[in-house]
């Protein structure tokens, strides 16, 4: 497996020798001082170019970076249209274990990117046109303090979507139910937990993608309880996981509300959980939800 200095040397030499490339910067975990360092860290590299077309049409130009195992052209996915004239990327897994997520962008895009993403680190600027930026920091990814409205909306979204979980479990439509939990309800639970982390740290940290760093600030018990909300695809297990989600969400939401001086809608939570319990015990031959 090539070492970090070898990869950076190759990337820089490529940028310096190719007249089409006018600058180079990094972003992602390798510029984040708070990221955990391990063998799976990608190299998130951006080349600043005058135009993207020649790079897109030359399918062999990336061969210089090493033997590939497999790769992806994310901008060729028709389900997610992109502006290829200004930005184009290659996600490359190499045979030696390294991975490079490489993007070419026009100067206009680069200027916007390095100003908005505080994890950017400029390594090359041939024409001295990229804006001066502070040292890389994950500040732009820090947990943001919610407003009272955002807080209440998150609570409402959590409890309202549980209505769909209830009917999905009663009907035994497990794939629908699990999607409702993982794509609509779990994000609200993770958001509430992130706000607790925010309160504990004066809103000065990032919990990482999918909350992967949340264990740094929550107790071991809380982290285990959160992991316990994941379930296998069985009706009883999902009911149990849903109950765990409700307990953890409500306890955290009340704690956050007290710390921020916000109101928690206790009646909404009570009515939702009573409804869940009612549907859980509703016979399969029921003709009405409530008689």
Steps between C-alpha positions, in 0.01 A plus 500: 500500500652830393573743784339839540807691381512290181136573419537873564818515292325329209199729525711814518735396219199431281353840575828682439576324171154528345439849359126443509516483882540842662462413865444225753338476840391233746191459713346224709643304790868548411469874565284458810713521817223326696460201267624159604799385294489149356582299189161565339527879476434618146698764317238761410678698229376786284682629193415851385482504120413737217254249354380148583421367153848376409525306829160340449574396142846359580403176677865400549636808674438359849712192424802695629373466856541122519336165443126512568284231655173677421366851474192715455413798281241668726424776251393244241209387718190620317296486822712781644562759226814710544666800340778319314625819340608629840559189711578135428621222726654154515476275808792259476588193706856395425649152507741598780214592736509877456194694387492838329184703449618730224308798362579760236322834540509835328640802680154640569397182680832479684472852639155424638604161638808612692307789656204287611675180606736576787667161456667611178879529490663658195817319384560663163393827337694560179329828413458633855126542453353282775376692805701497821336269751566422868649172617276199437236448765180296531316810626259503206387153608445583867163425655284811471288621790134451408233764527188422701317448169764259368492309826119464498498410130749219562288366785187521287667323205620221728163437658291552188698249293452237771139487381630337180713257699194389693289426195797343321554256786131423532492418129835317533647708216851477638704654219273805503520523878877476515538764229266729693711451814842536341429778250251713691501425873861411575631830356285685755635288785858556386432871464370519857803310627724737305335795676581340833862475388474863392382608843777299668767660278355848458424409137868480406539148353391282210349157563616382156308333220215285633603598853814287486677714762206529738659250739760762589249703700207277590527243776572139416149412616342758269701375204397142569138608529524674165651192335221298659247689289619311191300185441473190288205459267245342731181656632578446868858621469395818319235572764766461767747723312229763446427507872871548570512784248206672668655469846837633389349779291268621775764496772745687276239746376394588855866545601571725199183704563597559863854607408390735221194634677264356238156348529449126446158391374427233758141451383614425145747241625247340735229476235742354246629233735150408613401463135802278434413275792138482389591396145750247633219316680242550224369163370580411141130469421418845641245696296571828674803658665287641780149360559 
